[in-house]
Every structure is written in structure tokens, then in C-alpha cells.
Amino acid sequence: MSLPRPELLASSVPSVVVVDPQFDAYKPLAASARLGKISLHFRSSGAEAVKLARRLRVNAWLIASELDDMSGHDLVPLLQSQLAAHGCGDAKLAVIEAVPAGSRQWNVAAGDARAAGADSLLSHPITSRDLEALLGLQTAERAEIVSAGGPARAVFTLPVGVGAAAIAIAVLMMG
């Protein structure tokens, strides 16, 4: 499967992958996805994220510091090598820490994130403004991206079991 060319990504809705077993912590991003402002994908483990990196080109990866199968700091260099191998090395990677911004722990976490190769350190709640800063977009540019292709369609992917349950509910509601 071929990955989209960078120029195609630049004219579409930003695509974001959240790698965190705590899906409910990303409600503001899920709301943005429902409005068609971003394409949002969730994975709970590093192994799932690496598999996704092989087949999907995204603009930003938001990686929790603690995952089901590894630390987020260990996942960052794995993702970077996978993305570089597939010509997607321009994706931004951010580590998500559960420490207060500006605290001593934040400063230590920021150093750890930089040492792992992350572009940024973020904390909850993650907002569209945080994504704009990570991607280096100004608000005006962000509005252009959202409106560039006409009305954007919300994309929100979940692991297969949850997706199958959502489809089953939809079928029951229609029938």
C-alpha cells in the first residue's frame, strides 16, 4: 500500500494518532474529529502504533509516557526509524506527561522527551491549539487547512473490537 504524497497531506485535514491506553483523556480532540477538523486515530500500545506507522501517514503522533507494552520514551525512536524508512520523517512527535507544566517534574520530563527525540512535551487536556503549536501552524493557516477541501468528513478510528461493536449498533438502529 502506498502512502499519500506530502503535498496531498498539506492540503487536507491534519491526521493525528494518539498512542495512549487512556482514550477518555482526549475528549477535546475527539470533539474536533467529530467536527471534521482533524482525522484522529487511537492506539493503546507501542506495537499497534508501529504497525500503523507502516501503513498510514500522519502529521502528528501524541504518545503517552506510559503505554500498555512499553514507555512512550522508548516508542519515540522506534516510530522515528519506522517513519523515516517509509519517507514520513516530517511527522511531529509529542510525549504526553501527567505532570504540571512549569514544575520541576515538567522540566525533567521535557529533558527526557527531547533526549528520546520528541518534538514537544504536552499535558492533558490536549486541545486543537496544542496541535497547532506542535504542527507549527498559525490559527489562520489552520482555518485554511480545514476549509481547503470543502466540508471535511470526520474520521475517528478505534481498535477492531470497538469498531465492530459500533457497526453492529448502527446496523441494529437502521434495521
Wavefront OBJ file of the C-alpha trace (Angstrom):
o trace
v 0.000 0.000 0.000
v 1.474 3.351 -0.970
v 1.456 6.301 1.397
v -0.014 9.670 0.385
v 2.419 12.197 -1.028
v 3.409 15.061 1.341
v 1.753 17.684 -0.892
v -1.557 15.836 -0.570
v -1.292 15.832 3.206
v -0.570 19.547 3.270
v -3.916 20.316 1.630
v -6.053 18.032 3.779
v -7.267 17.857 7.340
v -4.375 17.117 9.731
v -4.118 13.475 10.705
v -3.249 12.675 14.324
v -2.511 9.395 16.098
v -2.933 9.178 19.863
v -0.969 6.323 21.429
v -2.375 6.038 24.941
v -4.456 3.397 26.729
v -6.475 6.234 28.356
v -8.708 7.138 25.377
v -11.136 9.117 27.530
v -8.449 11.730 28.286
v -8.727 13.005 24.682
v -12.335 14.212 24.620
v -11.434 17.680 23.223
v -9.607 16.041 20.299
v -12.464 13.612 19.737
v -14.817 16.600 19.546
v -12.549 18.193 16.916
v -12.606 14.922 14.956
v -16.407 14.816 15.067
v -16.444 18.363 13.656
v -14.136 17.294 10.819
v -11.210 19.450 11.962
v -8.784 16.540 12.342
v -8.511 12.898 11.398
v -7.984 11.042 14.668
v -6.718 7.508 15.277
v -6.274 5.812 18.672
v -3.899 3.015 19.625
v -3.204 1.748 23.137
v 0.209 0.148 22.690
v 3.542 0.828 21.092
v 3.326 -2.315 18.960
v -0.017 -1.189 17.497
v 1.457 2.257 16.789
v 4.450 0.817 14.930
v 2.121 -1.340 12.792
v 0.023 1.733 11.996
v 3.134 3.760 11.092
v 3.904 1.195 8.377
v 0.632 1.849 6.557
v -0.642 5.315 7.459
v 0.967 8.697 7.011
v 0.025 11.203 9.706
v 1.014 14.726 10.666
v 1.358 14.226 14.426
v 1.830 11.439 16.949
v 0.751 12.072 20.562
v 2.392 9.439 22.738
v 1.644 8.848 26.419
v 4.686 8.392 28.603
v 3.316 5.037 29.843
v 1.800 2.553 27.394
v 0.466 -0.987 27.746
v 3.654 -2.574 26.419
v 6.488 -0.013 26.714
v 7.309 3.509 27.731
v 6.457 6.364 25.412
v 10.096 7.428 25.511
v 11.071 4.029 24.087
v 8.413 4.282 21.376
v 9.589 7.669 20.035
v 12.857 6.418 18.452
v 11.110 3.265 17.159
v 8.484 5.411 15.439
v 11.108 7.791 14.075
v 13.004 4.949 12.415
v 9.777 3.434 11.046
v 8.604 6.805 9.715
v 11.987 7.573 8.139
v 12.025 4.164 6.443
v 8.662 4.973 4.831
v 9.521 8.547 3.848
v 7.357 10.079 6.569
v 10.097 11.636 8.672
v 8.358 15.030 8.748
v 5.664 13.875 11.208
v 5.762 15.595 14.601
v 6.021 13.521 17.760
v 4.947 14.723 21.200
v 5.164 12.930 24.531
v 2.229 13.369 26.915
v 3.149 13.597 30.602
v 0.839 13.718 33.592
v 2.831 16.372 35.453
v 2.003 20.063 35.938
v 3.543 22.392 33.357
v 6.269 24.601 34.803
v 7.037 22.270 37.709
v 10.414 20.685 38.373
v 8.985 17.356 37.176
v 7.890 19.094 33.943
v 11.424 20.318 33.307
v 12.824 16.826 33.882
v 10.127 15.309 31.643
v 10.866 17.881 28.916
v 14.552 16.907 29.001
v 13.632 13.216 28.807
v 11.295 13.848 25.861
v 13.987 15.798 23.980
v 16.542 13.066 24.707
v 14.150 10.472 23.246
v 13.773 12.609 20.111
v 10.292 14.055 20.656
v 9.445 17.453 19.174
v 7.358 18.536 22.139
v 6.070 17.727 25.607
v 2.353 18.176 26.289
v -0.033 17.559 29.171
v -3.776 16.980 29.415
v -6.142 18.235 28.222
v -4.728 18.296 24.687
v -6.513 20.917 22.591
v -6.561 21.968 18.948
v -4.353 24.889 19.963
v -1.744 22.403 21.246
v -1.846 20.629 17.874
v -1.492 23.911 16.009
v 1.615 24.701 18.044
v 3.044 21.191 17.527
v 2.467 21.373 13.780
v 3.755 24.944 13.623
v 0.510 26.348 12.282
v -0.969 29.755 12.946
v -4.715 29.964 13.556
v -5.290 31.481 10.088
v -3.364 28.646 8.412
v -5.320 26.115 10.458
v -8.603 27.607 9.231
v -7.318 27.341 5.641
v -6.454 23.677 6.040
v -9.864 22.875 7.485
v -11.729 24.721 4.720
v -9.386 23.818 1.810
v -11.193 20.704 0.649
v -14.738 21.850 1.349
v -16.558 20.322 4.280
v -14.272 17.814 5.909
v -15.517 14.424 6.908
v -14.813 13.380 10.479
v -12.584 10.346 10.736
v -12.283 8.557 14.034
v -10.792 5.073 14.152
v -10.857 2.663 17.042
v -9.408 -0.788 17.581
v -11.238 -3.528 15.677
v -13.371 -4.796 18.598
v -14.770 -1.361 19.377
v -15.260 -0.575 15.687
v -17.177 -3.810 15.151
v -19.411 -3.006 18.120
v -20.126 0.474 16.727
v -21.061 -1.013 13.339
v -23.325 -3.588 14.988
v -25.144 -0.850 16.902
v -25.552 1.198 13.726
v -26.987 -1.807 11.867
v -29.423 -2.507 14.709
v -30.541 1.113 14.753
v -31.135 1.129 10.985
v -32.977 -2.173 10.960
l 1 2 3 4 5 6 7 8 9 10 11 12 13 14 15 16 17 18 19 20 21 22 23 24 25 26 27 28 29 30 31 32 33 34 35 36 37 38 39 40 41 42 43 44 45 46 47 48 49 50 51 52 53 54 55 56 57 58 59 60 61 62 63 64 65 66 67 68 69 70 71 72 73 74 75 76 77 78 79 80 81 82 83 84 85 86 87 88 89 90 91 92 93 94 95 96 97 98 99 100 101 102 103 104 105 106 107 108 109 110 111 112 113 114 115 116 117 118 119 120 121 122 123 124 125 126 127 128 129 130 131 132 133 134 135 136 137 138 139 140 141 142 143 144 145 146 147 148 149 150 151 152 153 154 155 156 157 158 159 160 161 162 163 164 165 166 167 168 169 170 171 172 173 174 175
